[in-house]
Amino acid sequence: MNIALVHYSAPPVVGGVESVIAHHARLMADAGHAVRIIAARGEQTDPRIPFIPVPLADSRNVRIDQMKHVLDRGEVPGDFAGITEDIAHALTEPLASVDVVIAHNVCSLNKNLALTAALHNWVETSHPTTPSRRLIVWHHDLAWTTPRYRSELHDGYPWDLLRTAWPNVKQVVISNARRDELADLMQISHSSISVVPNGIDVAGFLKLEAQTQVLLEAIGALSSDLVLLLPVRITPRKNIELALRVLAQLRNSFADPMLIVTGPLGAHNAANEAYFAKLKALRSTLALSGAAHFLAELSSTPMPDAVIADLYRAADALFLPSREEGFGLPLLEAGLTRLPIFATDIPALRALASGDVHLFSPDEDPAMLARVVASRMGQNAQYRFAGRVRSQFAWPRVYRRHIAPLVEAQPGKQPSA
């Protein structure tokens, strides 16, 4: 499918809408669509996504700025129709082969009403002849409901274009609050407006290494509702079997809990091979093959320190069931990343904890310990909110749930919300 994204400016111009456009374009390209960005200012930032400059699309173009000063006084300048025609002509070739045009804020703000009018004319003329072509108007902001714009808006054309539901156009907003505003403004049903939230680039925001991103994708960690981190070598004194049994019990409270054991086998004891085999057998017995991950199985070499640090940022809690520790560095690392910590009540860890860590016996009943973990995590507002961010607002999730159905909908069968 050929898709054009239209705005006044595009990356690398810095702005909230520009950032959203960049993510949308990348996700659409990842999904196999041919995507182009049409704007006045910007550059091609992805080799798959052409940038097509249209100078008159700019909100700061000299002609547009002069026109806006007149419009803001409530007058339609004599050259308004001519500028609209010039923009329409400039858009003719870039839009000639597209199936879907997505206009961000252009049809809801008065930054360039000639561009708004040109798109209105485009959909009026193109839909009767090519009904498969669709215009999606994506509203981040609404001029008519924003007090700071009110003095610049007036009754009649072209200002009414910003508060009228155009025929054969799909309305999209970024929040339920915006949907309420738009429904009231245009006197249309809530069900006719799709809400597509902005997303977040989880890996980019957390500055995850490329190797970490591949790893987390492979094991599905970013979609898990509880990730326990166990950053230890595989050796019997680490008591990893207790972590596996607790993980199995956590399935009574979480849909998809996960345990990540980061270290390789202990290098100085041949018995560690037998211990690892015992752990893998226990994992199989407890049906945890997709939930308990030993990174030693995924890489023949130890994970770099940068990847381990990433895992602290990606995890929800540190779980350290060791029977013996000389110091307990993972507690300090978890503290720096503000992770909740569950650790055994042994001298070295008790000394570091100083009352700020939940301590438990290395022989604790797994079911009881799982209930404690579930209760404490459930009371942790930061954990709960972070989980919602990952599950609802990570860009790949936003694309699959909201954007792909809109873009790929057949004409006449577009999603209603």
RODO-2510 file (C-alpha; in nm, 4 decimals, decimal comma):
residues 417
     n   res          X          Y          Z
     1     m     0,0000     0,0000     0,0000
     2     n     0,1234     0,3513    -0,0839
     3     i     0,0903     0,5939     0,2071
     4     a     0,1652     0,9654     0,2292
     5     l     0,2066     1,1472     0,5598
     6     v     0,1442     1,5218     0,5366
     7     h     0,2415     1,7945     0,7820
     8     y     0,3965     2,1410     0,7862
     9     s     0,7386     2,0025     0,8818
    10     a     0,9032     1,6662     0,9356
    11     p     1,2098     1,5190     1,1078
    12     p     1,4777     1,6138     1,1785
    13     v     1,2739     1,9225     1,2728
    14     v     1,2116     1,8769     1,6455
    15     g     0,8520     1,8614     1,7620
    16     g     0,5971     1,6267     1,9126
    17     v     0,3993     1,5770     1,5919
    18     e     0,7185     1,5431     1,3878
    19     s     0,8366     1,2679     1,6244
    20     v     0,5057     1,0838     1,5919
    21     i     0,5250     1,1072     1,2119
    22     a     0,8749     0,9568     1,2180
    23     h     0,7584     0,6603     1,4264
    24     h     0,4458     0,6087     1,2157
    25     a     0,6459     0,6142     0,8930
    26     r     0,9041     0,3690     1,0267
    27     l     0,6393     0,1268     1,1541
    28     m     0,4496     0,1405     0,8256
    29     a     0,7691     0,0748     0,6331
    30     d     0,8485    -0,2145     0,8663
    31     a     0,5048    -0,3554     0,7818
    32     g     0,5916    -0,3516     0,4110
    33     h     0,4108    -0,0362     0,3007
    34     a     0,5580     0,2227     0,0643
    35     v     0,5667     0,5416     0,2706
    36     r     0,6521     0,8996     0,1845
    37     i     0,6546     1,2131     0,3965
    38     i     0,5317     1,5389     0,2422
    39     a     0,6156     1,8629     0,4222
    40     a     0,7857     2,1969     0,3720
    41     r     1,0775     2,1528     0,6086
    42     g     1,2612     1,8312     0,6854
    43     e     1,4939     1,5727     0,5380
    44     q     1,4996     1,2070     0,4482
    45     t     1,6048     1,0330     0,7696
    46     d     1,5300     0,6723     0,6669
    47     p     1,6506     0,5313     0,3331
    48     r     1,3160     0,3553     0,2873
    49     i     1,1060     0,6697     0,3329
    50     p     1,1361     0,9519     0,0775
    51     f     1,0921     1,3101     0,1919
    52     i     0,9086     1,5249    -0,0638
    53     p     0,9410     1,8998    -0,0017
    54     v     0,6420     2,1228    -0,0726
    55     p     0,7493     2,4751     0,0318
    56     l     0,3954     2,6146     0,0452
    57     a     0,2981     2,3522     0,3033
    58     d     0,5069     2,5446     0,5558
    59     s     0,3328     2,7346     0,8320
    60     r     0,6258     2,9801     0,8164
    61     n     0,6444     3,0314     0,4390
    62     v     0,6447     3,4053     0,3571
    63     r     0,3306     3,3848     0,1424
    64     i     0,1540     3,1705     0,3999
    65     d     0,2558     3,3988     0,6847
    66     q     0,1288     3,7084     0,5022
    67     m    -0,1955     3,5292     0,4213
    68     k    -0,2411     3,4218     0,7831
    69     h    -0,2079     3,7774     0,9147
    70     v    -0,5034     3,8768     0,6958
    71     l    -0,7044     3,5669     0,7878
    72     d    -0,6476     3,6279     1,1570
    73     r    -0,8305     3,9621     1,1169
    74     g    -1,1320     3,7779     0,9782
    75     e    -1,0664     3,8647     0,6130
    76     v    -1,0096     3,6216     0,3276
    77     p    -0,7175     3,7560     0,1228
    78     g    -0,7669     3,7957    -0,2481
    79     d    -0,4923     3,5485    -0,3295
    80     f    -0,6272     3,2748    -0,0975
    81     a    -0,7773     3,0739    -0,3834
    82     g    -0,4600     3,1180    -0,5872
    83     i    -0,2365     2,9946    -0,3047
    84     t    -0,4701     2,7005    -0,2500
    85     e    -0,4432     2,6132    -0,6186
    86     d    -0,0644     2,6416    -0,6065
    87     i    -0,0518     2,4006    -0,3133
    88     a    -0,2920     2,1625    -0,4857
    89     h    -0,0719     2,1694    -0,7951
    90     a     0,2392     2,1009    -0,5841
    91     l     0,0633     1,8039    -0,4252
    92     t    -0,0613     1,6549    -0,7528
    93     e     0,2431     1,4436    -0,8314
    94     p     0,3311     1,3401    -0,4726
    95     l    -0,0279     1,2215    -0,4156
    96     a    -0,0869     1,0740    -0,7610
    97     s    -0,0125     0,7122    -0,6697
    98     v    -0,1077     0,7026    -0,3035
    99     d    -0,3805     0,4876    -0,1522
   100     v    -0,3939     0,6626     0,1843
   101     v    -0,3127     1,0212     0,2808
   102     i    -0,2685     1,0887     0,6511
   103     a    -0,2736     1,4585     0,7380
   104     h    -0,1387     1,5385     1,0839
   105     n    -0,2931     1,8518     1,2414
   106     v    -0,3355     2,0117     0,8977
   107     c    -0,7136     1,9775     0,9170
   108     s    -0,7517     2,0946     1,2747
   109     l    -0,5137     2,3897     1,3131
   110     n    -0,5184     2,7247     1,1332
   111     k    -0,1422     2,7360     1,0730
   112     n    -0,1903     2,7073     0,6949
   113     l    -0,5538     2,7214     0,5919
   114     a    -0,4649     2,7125     0,2226
   115     l    -0,3090     2,3702     0,2764
   116     t    -0,6230     2,2660     0,4637
   117     a    -0,8373     2,3858     0,1742
   118     a    -0,6160     2,2112    -0,0821
   119     l    -0,6589     1,8790     0,0970
   120     h    -1,0326     1,9385     0,1255
   121     n    -1,0483     1,9966    -0,2490
   122     w    -0,8320     1,6879    -0,3095
   123     v    -1,0651     1,4555    -0,1247
   124     e    -1,3733     1,6119    -0,2868
   125     t    -1,2342     1,5594    -0,6362
   126     s    -1,0449     1,2325    -0,5893
   127     h    -1,3008     1,0299    -0,3986
   128     p    -1,5707     1,0253    -0,6687
   129     t    -1,3184     0,9186    -0,9338
   130     t    -1,0971     0,6981    -0,7147
   131     p    -1,3000     0,5878    -0,4103
   132     s    -1,0224     0,3528    -0,3003
   133     r    -0,8114     0,6570    -0,2102
   134     r    -0,8633     0,7636     0,1476
   135     l    -0,7853     1,0662     0,3612
   136     i    -0,7260     1,0151     0,7325
   137     v    -0,7186     1,3379     0,9322
   138     w    -0,5101     1,2931     1,2463
   139     h    -0,5895     1,5524     1,5117
   140     h    -0,3271     1,6153     1,7776
   141     d    -0,4627     1,9640     1,8566
   142     l    -0,7913     2,1408     1,7823
   143     a    -0,7796     2,5134     1,7145
   144     w    -1,1518     2,5691     1,7719
   145     t    -1,1382     2,4242     2,1263
   146     t    -0,8130     2,5925     2,2292
   147     p    -0,8541     2,9406     2,3859
   148     r    -0,5221     3,0765     2,2555
   149     y    -0,6396     3,0342     1,8948
   150     r    -0,9908     3,1708     1,9425
   151     s    -0,9123     3,5289     1,8372
   152     e    -0,7702     3,3994     1,5073
   153     l    -1,0844     3,2022     1,4123
   154     h    -1,3962     3,3372     1,2461
   155     d    -1,7243     3,2091     1,1104
   156     g    -1,7357     3,0960     0,7513
   157     y    -1,4903     2,9628     0,4964
   158     p    -1,2063     2,8693     0,5314
   159     w    -1,2110     2,8629     0,9137
   160     d    -1,5155     2,6341     0,9192
   161     l    -1,3063     2,3638     0,7478
   162     l    -1,1480     2,3075     1,0880
   163     r    -1,4771     2,2326     1,2630
   164     t    -1,6639     2,0440     0,9928
   165     a    -1,6613     1,6676     0,9425
   166     w    -1,5634     1,6292     0,5789
   167     p    -1,7428     1,3538     0,3852
   168     n    -1,5451     1,0366     0,3060
   169     v    -1,2769     1,1201     0,5622
   170     k    -1,1714     0,9217     0,8684
   171     q    -1,1321     1,1213     1,1900
   172     v    -0,8532     1,0210     1,4293
   173     v    -0,7564     1,1756     1,7626
   174     i    -0,4824     1,0942     2,0126
   175     s    -0,6848     1,0660     2,3346
   176     n    -1,0338     1,0188     2,4714
   177     a    -1,0291     1,3825     2,5828
   178     r    -0,9639     1,4944     2,2250
   179     r    -1,2429     1,2622     2,1043
   180     d    -1,4891     1,4300     2,3399
   181     e    -1,3802     1,7727     2,2131
   182     l    -1,4002     1,6717     1,8465
   183     a    -1,7392     1,5016     1,8788
   184     d    -1,8821     1,8124     2,0426
   185     l    -1,7157     2,0493     1,7977
   186     m    -1,8260     1,8690     1,4812
   187     q    -2,1492     1,7262     1,6221
   188     i    -2,0553     1,3728     1,5242
   189     s    -2,0765     1,0462     1,7160
   190     h    -1,7950     0,9245     1,9347
   191     s    -1,8080     0,5924     1,7505
   192     s    -1,7114     0,7617     1,4229
   193     i    -1,3822     0,8833     1,5736
   194     s    -1,0837     0,6530     1,6215
   195     v    -0,8583     0,7075     1,9218
   196     v    -0,4953     0,6210     1,8498
   197     p    -0,2617     0,7063     2,1374
   198     n     0,0902     0,8278     2,0865
   199     g     0,3492     0,5680     2,1726
   200     i     0,6929     0,5380     2,3228
   201     d     1,0082     0,3820     2,1856
   202     v     1,0878     0,1650     2,4862
   203     a     1,4287     0,0471     2,3680
   204     g     1,5306     0,3939     2,2544
   205     f     1,4128     0,5640     2,5713
   206     l     1,5939     0,3113     2,7897
   207     k     1,9002     0,3380     2,5614
   208     l     1,9186    -0,0368     2,5221
   209     e     2,2121    -0,1880     2,3374
   210     a     2,1374    -0,3491     2,0018
   211     q     2,2277    -0,6881     2,1513
   212     t     1,9862    -0,6280     2,4385
   213     q     1,7057    -0,5379     2,2009
   214     v     1,7563    -0,8595     2,0039
   215     l     1,7637    -1,0601     2,3268
   216     l     1,4503    -0,9050     2,4756
   217     e     1,2654    -0,9489     2,1476
   218     a     1,3715    -1,3144     2,1272
   219     i     1,2371    -1,4002     2,4723
   220     g     0,9367    -1,1637     2,4622
   221     a     1,0402    -0,9797     2,7771
   222     l     0,8840    -0,6452     2,6889
   223     s     0,5401    -0,8051     2,6627
   224     s     0,5668    -0,9902     2,9942
   225     d     0,3655    -0,8505     3,2849
   226     l     0,6377    -0,9345     3,5392
   227     v     1,0093    -0,9757     3,4694
   228     l     1,2258    -1,1019     3,7556
   229     l     1,5987    -1,0575     3,7102
   230     l     1,8442    -1,3055     3,8612
   231     p     2,1938    -1,1809     3,7692
   232     v     2,4075    -1,4727     3,8897
   233     r     2,6284    -1,7493     3,7595
   234     i     2,4740    -2,0942     3,7456
   235     t     2,6055    -2,2646     4,0544
   236     p     2,4232    -2,4483     4,3379
   237     r     2,4850    -2,1826     4,6024
   238     k     2,2696    -1,9401     4,4041
   239     n     1,9616    -2,1532     4,4846
   240     i     1,8108    -2,0954     4,1400
   241     e     1,5659    -2,3807     4,1861
   242     l     1,3748    -2,1699     4,4383
   243     a     1,3384    -1,8950     4,1773
   244     l     1,1928    -2,1476     3,9319
   245     r     0,9418    -2,2773     4,1850
   246     v     0,8372    -1,9229     4,2808
   247     l     0,7979    -1,8347     3,9120
   248     a     0,5626    -2,1298     3,8671
   249     q     0,3515    -2,0093     4,1601
   250     l     0,3454    -1,6534     4,0273
   251     r     0,1313    -1,7776     3,7387
   252     n    -0,1559    -1,7728     3,9871
   253     s    -0,1249    -1,3928     4,0032
   254     f     0,0260    -1,2857     3,6688
   255     a    -0,0629    -1,3744     3,3120
   256     d     0,2925    -1,4008     3,1842
   257     p     0,5622    -1,3830     3,4533
   258     m     0,9224    -1,4274     3,3439
   259     l     1,2585    -1,5038     3,5029
   260     i     1,5902    -1,4111     3,3411
   261     v     1,9043    -1,5776     3,4756
   262     t     2,1915    -1,3841     3,3248
   263     g     2,5123    -1,5675     3,4061
   264     p     2,7098    -1,8523     3,2542
   265     l     2,7926    -2,1698     3,4437
   266     g     3,0322    -2,1230     3,7310
   267     a     3,3781    -2,1723     3,5825
   268     h     3,5523    -2,3518     3,8673
   269     n     3,3365    -2,6528     3,9485
   270     a     3,2594    -2,9367     3,7092
   271     a     2,9480    -3,0159     3,9137
   272     n     2,7854    -2,7025     3,7735
   273     e     2,7074    -2,8927     3,4523
   274     a     2,5013    -3,1408     3,6506
   275     y     2,3329    -2,8549     3,8389
   276     f     2,2385    -2,6843     3,5122
   277     a     2,0900    -3,0072     3,3816
   278     k     1,8902    -3,0358     3,7040
   279     l     1,7580    -2,6802     3,6611
   280     k     1,6548    -2,7425     3,3010
   281     a     1,4760    -3,0597     3,4032
   282     l     1,2933    -2,8710     3,6784
   283     r     1,1991    -2,5999     3,4294
   284     s     1,0482    -2,8663     3,2060
   285     t     0,8633    -3,0310     3,4956
   286     l     0,7144    -2,6947     3,5967
   287     a     0,6198    -2,6137     3,2334
   288     l     0,8313    -2,2964     3,2379
   289     s     1,0099    -2,3382     2,9061
   290     g     0,8786    -2,0066     2,7713
   291     a     0,9030    -1,8230     3,1014
   292     a     1,2385    -1,9098     3,2592
   293     h     1,5308    -1,8020     3,0446
   294     f     1,8947    -1,8932     3,1001
   295     l     2,1050    -1,6598     2,8900
   296     a     2,3743    -1,9271     2,8955
   297     e     2,1538    -2,1167     2,6493
   298     l     2,1268    -1,8181     2,4156
   299     s     2,4919    -1,7191     2,3984
   300     s     2,8155    -1,9162     2,4212
   301     t     2,9889    -1,6127     2,5712
   302     p     2,8952    -1,4131     2,8821
   303     m     2,6771    -1,1102     2,8253
   304     p     2,8653    -0,7785     2,8218
   305     d     2,8294    -0,5523     3,1235
   306     a     2,6304    -0,3033     2,9139
   307     v     2,3697    -0,5693     2,8361
   308     i     2,3439    -0,6702     3,2017
   309     a     2,2918    -0,3048     3,2952
   310     d     2,0188    -0,2862     3,0300
   311     l     1,8437    -0,5856     3,1841
   312     y     1,8197    -0,4044     3,5155
   313     r     1,6408    -0,1189     3,3359
   314     a     1,4092    -0,3580     3,1526
   315     a     1,3217    -0,5787     3,4523
   316     d     1,0501    -0,5251     3,7126
   317     a     1,2251    -0,6650     4,0196
   318     l     1,5473    -0,8247     4,1385
   319     f     1,5032    -1,1755     4,2790
   320     l     1,8123    -1,3072     4,4553
   321     p     1,7575    -1,6415     4,6389
   322     s     2,1248    -1,7154     4,7133
   323     r     2,2246    -1,9399     5,0012
   324     e     2,5643    -1,7759     5,0191
   325     e     2,7032    -1,4366     4,9137
   326     g     3,0244    -1,2644     5,0103
   327     f     2,8942    -0,9171     4,9330
   328     g     2,5828    -0,8901     4,7107
   329     l     2,6619    -0,6428     4,4324
   330     p     2,3265    -0,7052     4,2528
   331     l     2,1503    -0,5278     4,5403
   332     l     2,3508    -0,2127     4,4753
   333     e     2,2881    -0,2308     4,1008
   334     a     1,9169    -0,2813     4,1573
   335     g     1,9164     0,0095     4,3979
   336     l     2,0614     0,2426     4,1357
   337     t     1,7930     0,1398     3,8883
   338     r     1,5206     0,1681     4,1574
   339     l     1,4117    -0,1944     4,1212
   340     p     1,2111    -0,3570     4,3994
   341     i     1,4375    -0,6184     4,5589
   342     f     1,3570    -0,9625     4,6963
   343     a     1,6609    -1,1321     4,8475
   344     t     1,7523    -1,3964     5,0988
   345     d     1,8052    -1,3162     5,4641
   346     i     2,1732    -1,4063     5,4811
   347     p     2,4421    -1,1963     5,6548
   348     a     2,5959    -1,0194     5,3536
   349     l     2,2633    -0,9280     5,1953
   350     r     2,1054    -0,8349     5,5283
   351     a     2,3886    -0,5890     5,5919
   352     l     2,3364    -0,4193     5,2569
   353     a     1,9553    -0,4200     5,2791
   354     s     1,9356    -0,2032     5,5943
   355     g     1,5610    -0,2576     5,6080
   356     d     1,4931    -0,1398     5,2513
   357     v     1,4775    -0,4853     5,0888
   358     h     1,2260    -0,7664     5,1368
   359     l     1,4265    -1,0526     5,2852
   360     f     1,3183    -1,4155     5,2952
   361     s     1,4581    -1,7529     5,3994
   362     p     1,6446    -1,9491     5,1298
   363     d     1,4150    -2,2377     5,2277
   364     e     1,0939    -2,0311     5,2084
   365     d     0,7803    -2,2034     5,0810
   366     p     0,7546    -2,1068     4,7082
   367     a     0,3776    -2,0515     4,7179
   368     m     0,4017    -1,8217     5,0195
   369     l     0,6928    -1,6302     4,8688
   370     a     0,5076    -1,5916     4,5397
   371     r     0,2133    -1,4404     4,7251
   372     v     0,4457    -1,1912     4,8946
   373     v     0,6034    -1,0945     4,5611
   374     a     0,2611    -1,0537     4,3989
   375     s     0,1307    -0,8455     4,6880
   376     r     0,4297    -0,6134     4,7042
   377     m     0,4447    -0,5658     4,3277
   378     g     0,0708    -0,5021     4,3182
   379     q     0,1170    -0,2226     4,5721
   380     n     0,3978    -0,0647     4,3689
   381     a     0,2454     0,2173     4,1634
   382     q     0,5600     0,2634     3,9515
   383     y     0,5575    -0,1034     3,8511
   384     r     0,1862    -0,0988     3,7690
   385     f     0,2178     0,2115     3,5536
   386     a     0,5314     0,0863     3,3777
   387     g     0,3435    -0,2317     3,2901
   388     r     0,0622    -0,0324     3,1330
   389     v     0,3136     0,1708     2,9353
   390     r     0,4761    -0,1428     2,7934
   391     s     0,1491    -0,3194     2,7175
   392     q    -0,0472    -0,0251     2,5791
   393     f     0,1917     0,2413     2,4551
   394     a     0,5034     0,0730     2,3135
   395     w     0,5050     0,1754     1,9477
   396     p     0,4827    -0,1792     1,8030
   397     r     0,1735    -0,2424     2,0173
   398     v     0,0156     0,0883     1,9151
   399     y     0,0778     0,0047     1,5514
   400     r    -0,0657    -0,3478     1,5659
   401     r    -0,3707    -0,2528     1,7708
   402     h    -0,4627     0,0832     1,6235
   403     i    -0,2693     0,2055     1,3209
   404     a    -0,2551    -0,1063     1,1024
   405     p    -0,6359    -0,1589     1,1123
   406     l    -0,6880     0,2030     1,0063
   407     v    -0,4343     0,2015     0,7251
   408     e    -0,5198    -0,1428     0,5911
   409     a    -0,8988    -0,1114     0,6142
   410     q    -1,0923    -0,1616     0,2944
   411     p    -1,2817     0,1466     0,1698
   412     g    -1,6193     0,1637     0,3369
   413     k    -1,5074    -0,0713     0,6146
   414     q    -1,2830     0,1527     0,8201
   415     p    -1,2706     0,0878     1,1932
   416     s    -1,5084     0,3105     1,3828
   417     a    -1,2925     0,3498     1,6924
***
